[in-house]
Amino acid sequence: MVAAQGAGHSFDKVISVPTGIARDRDYPRSVGVLGHGFLAEPVMQRLLQVLPTTTHISTYGPNPDQLTQLERLGGKRAASPADLAARSEFVIVVLDSIEELEAQLSGPSGMLAGVHSPTIVVFGGISSPDDLRNLSSDLAERKAGLLRVIDAPLTGAQATAALGELAIAVGANPGLYREALPVLELLGSCVRVGGIGCAQVANACEQYVVAATAMALSEAAVIAERAGLDLARVLHSWELSPAGSQVLSAARNKLLNRDFQPDLPVGAALAPLEVAAQQAWRTGTSARLLANVRELFLLLDRAGLSSQDLAATYQYLAAQHPERHEAQG
């Protein structure tokens, strides 16, 4: 573990394990994946690839089709959330929201019914920080400390997740963070940003930056193309300039080929943008650009583009005011 220093603060940082078999260290005997989110399949694929064969990997999710696919990848299907919890020392939750997690907790087949020994739940979805803190406290009380929750929203492209190259902000106390690292670092580079709930804020702000960059890139591409420029040459010049970024590199071929199949879907940005807006209001921050970005992504959702890639912002913007599409020089 490497301690990175900055601005008078100490951050726990771990660099991701390279693709291949996990390094020699203590790994849990069992890991479960609960979910059907965008990243459920690549997360399962990654765990199966790098965890030792002595670690049992189970899966359960509310989507039968995706559950079957996760089983095909090699995960052992659990009969219920309770069965998954009973089988697993770690449960990685790849659901979209805290409400979806809560729906899997209660009742005779709910996750809580299966917790009889120390279990760590890694919540990889999106939630308001306070809701997640309240849930974590409630679960610890109801299970007498046996069930502990880590805040680790998992966001990024599917290919990035499959390679274990996600950037993961983690909210947990230092001891729990260290305990969870053998599993968390398999999925990407981890930085503990504070206690539970803090990672939701960090991730929301990160996704705001990504969404704003995608929006600016799309607007700029439409302007350049309508002005009569060769978009391929323009994008190449941007890549060589300070405007170059991972977002630009990922979007380049999609823009040129008009291919908006999702690596990172528009819909994945909606919940983090809402969390960012809530935190802006709570902290008294006048975030005018955030309001504009959030409004555009809501328009994209209403236009039926939520399942398309972030680069689809170009598709939406290019369709606006076509009567003004005149090359100027």
N, C-alpha and C positions, 0 to 999 in steps of 0.2 A: 504494500500500500504506500502510495506517495502522498505526502502532505504538500499541497500547493498553497503558497502564500500570496495574498493580494489585499491591498487596501486595509492592512491591519487585521485581517481575518485569516483563520485557518480553515481550509476546506479539505475534506477527505476525498481523494480522487483515486480512481482505479482505472487503469487502461485495459481495454477489452482483450480477451483471450483470442489469439489468432485462430483462424478457421482450422478445424481439425480436432483431435482428441484433447479433452481438457487436461490441464496440467495436474501433476500429482499434488493432491491436497485432500482435505476432508470434505467429502460431498455428502449430502443427505442420502439416506437409504431410499427415499421416495419423494417424488415431486408430482403434483397434480396441476393440470391446466383446466380452468373453468372459464368457458366463454365461447363466443361465436363472433367476436369482433373482427375487424379488418385484418388484425395482426395475429389472430389465433393460429392459423396454419403455419406461417413462417416461424412463430415462436416455438411451436411444437416441433417443427422440422429442426430448428437449431438445437433444442434440448436433446433430441434423439441423436443428433450428430455428435455432440461434444460431451455429454455426460457419460460416465463409465457404465458398462453393462450391468454393474451391480446396483445401479439406481433404477428403481421401478418408476415408470412414468405412466400416469393415468390421466384420463380426460373425461369431462362431462360438459354438456352445454345444452341450452334450450332449443337450439336449432338442429333437428335430427339429421338433415343433409350434411351440415358441416361437421357434426359429431361423427358421422360415418366416414367423412374424409379424414378427420384427425385419427380415427382408428386405423384407416388404411395406411397412414404415415408410419404407424407403429405404436401409437399409444394404446393402453389398455382401457377399454370403455368401462367406466363406473356406472353403477345402476341408478345413482341419484347423487345430488350434492352431498348428502350425508355419507354415502359410500365413498365418494371422492375424498372427503375430509378424513374419514377413518383410515384410508390408504396412504395419506400424504403427510409428510412433515412440513412441506412447503406447498402452498396453493397459489399459483399465479393466476390472477383474475384478469382475463382479457375480454371484459364486457365494456360497453360504451359508457355506462353511467352508474352512479351509486344506487339509483333506483333499481336497476337490473340486478345488482348484487344483492340488495335487500330482499328481492323477490326469491332469491335462492337460499336464504338463511334459515327461515323459520319452518315449523311443522315437523312431523315425524320423519320426513325425507329431506329436510333442509340441512344445510351445512352444519349448523350448530349441534344437531343431533348426533353428528359423527365425530365431534371433537372430544376425545377422551385422553389425549396426551398433548404435550406442547406442540402447537401448530402456528406457523407463520403464514399470514395471508399477504401477498404482494398485490396491492390494488393498482392495476395498470390502466384503469379507466379515468374518466373526468368527473370531478365533483367540485362543489364549492368547498373551500378549505374548512369552514366551520362544520358543514355537514359531515365531512370525513372525520374530523376530530371527534365529533359527538358519537359517531358510529363506532370509532375505535375504542373510545372510553366505555361505551355501552357493552360492546362485545367482550372486552377484558373483564368487566364486572360480572356479566352473565356466565362466563366460563371460568371464573375464579383465576384469571390470569393465564389460562392455558392457550388462549387465542390472542395473538398479537398481530397488529396491522401495520404494514409498511406502505407509505405513500410513494408510488413510483410510476407516474403516468407514462405509458408506452406509446410514443407517437413517432411516425417516420414512415418511410417507404417499405413495402413488403420485402424487396430485395435486400435492403439495409438490415432489416430484422433477421432475415434468414442467414445473413453473414455474421450476425452478432456485432453489428456496428452502429446500433442505436446510441444516441446521447441521452442518458437517463438522469434526470434530476431526482434525488431521493430525499424523502422526508421521514426521519426516524431518529430516535436517540442514538448516540454513538455506539453503544453496546449492541443494540439490535441491528444497526447498520452493518457492523463488522460480522455479526452472525449470519446475515443474509448475503454477504458478498460472494460466497462460493457459487451461488445461483445467479445473482443479479449480474455479476461481471461477465457471465457467459453471453448475455444479451447485448452488451455494449459497454461504453465508457460511462462510469457512474461518478456522480458528485453529490455528496450529502450537502443540501442547502439549508438544513435546519430540521426542526421537528415535523411531526405529521401535519399535513396541510400546506407546508411551505413549498413542497414540490409542485403542488397544484398551481400555486401562484407563479413559480419559476417557469413551469411548462406553458402556462397560459400566455405569459409575456413572450416566451420563445416562439410560440405558434403565431402570435400577433406579428412578430417580426417577419416570419416566413410568409404569412398571408399578405402582409403589406408589400413585401418584396415581389411576390408573384403578381400582385395587382399593379405595382409600378412597372414591372417588366412588360406586362401585357399592354398597358396603356402606351408605353414608349414604343413597343413593337407596332401597334396599330398606327401611331403617329408617323413613324418612319416609313412604313409601308404605304400609307396613303399619300405621303409626300413623294412617292415614286422611287424610293430607295430599294435596293436589293436586300431583302431581309437576312439572307444567309451571311452576306458580307457585314451587315450591321451587327448581327449577333456575334460574329467572330471578333469584330473590333471591340465590342463590349467585354468579351471574355479576356481580352488582353489588357483591359483597363481596370481601374479601381472598382468599376461596376461588376466585375467578374465575381461569381459566387457559386455555391453548390446549387442554389435554386436555378440560376441561369444555366448551368451545365446540364441539370436534369431536364429543363424545359426546352432546350435548344431544338432537339430533333422533333419533339412534340409540336412545337410551333411551326417548324418547316414542313412537317408531314401532315399537319392537321390531325394528329393522332392524340386523342385525349382519353385513352384508356388509363385507368387510374394507377399510378404508383403511390400517390398521396391524394386521396379524394377531397373534393371541395367540402363535403359534409363533415369530414374529420376536423375542420377548422372552426365549425360553428360553436361547439360547446366551449373550447378554450377561449374563443373570442368573447363569449358571454362571461366567463370567469374573469377575464382581463377587464371587461367593462365594469363588473361589480367591484373589483378591487380599485379601479380608477375612481369610482364614486366614493368608495369607502375611505380612500386616502386623500380625497379632495384634489385629485389630479385632473387638470383640464386636458383630456386626451382627445383632441379634435380629429387627428388622423385616425385614431382607433374607431371613432364613431363612423367615419366614412368607410373604412375597411369593413366594419361589421355590417353596415347598410348594404354594401355591394355583395357580400357573401350571402346575406339574406335574400337579395334579389336573385342571385345565382340559384339558390335553393328553390325559390318560387318558380324559376324558369325550368326546373327539372334537371339541373346540372349538378346536383349534389353528389351523384355517384361518379362524375367525371373527374379527371385530374385537375389539380390546381391550375395548370396551364389553360384550362377551359375558360378562365377569366378573359383570355384573348378572344375566344370564340364569341363570348357574350358581348364584349366591348366592340368587336369588329362589326357586329350586327346593328349597332346603334347608329342612327343618322346616316344610313348608306347614301342618301342624296348628297352628302357633303364629301363623298369620296372622290375627290378630284386631285390628280397629281399636280403639284405646284412647282416642280422643278427638279 
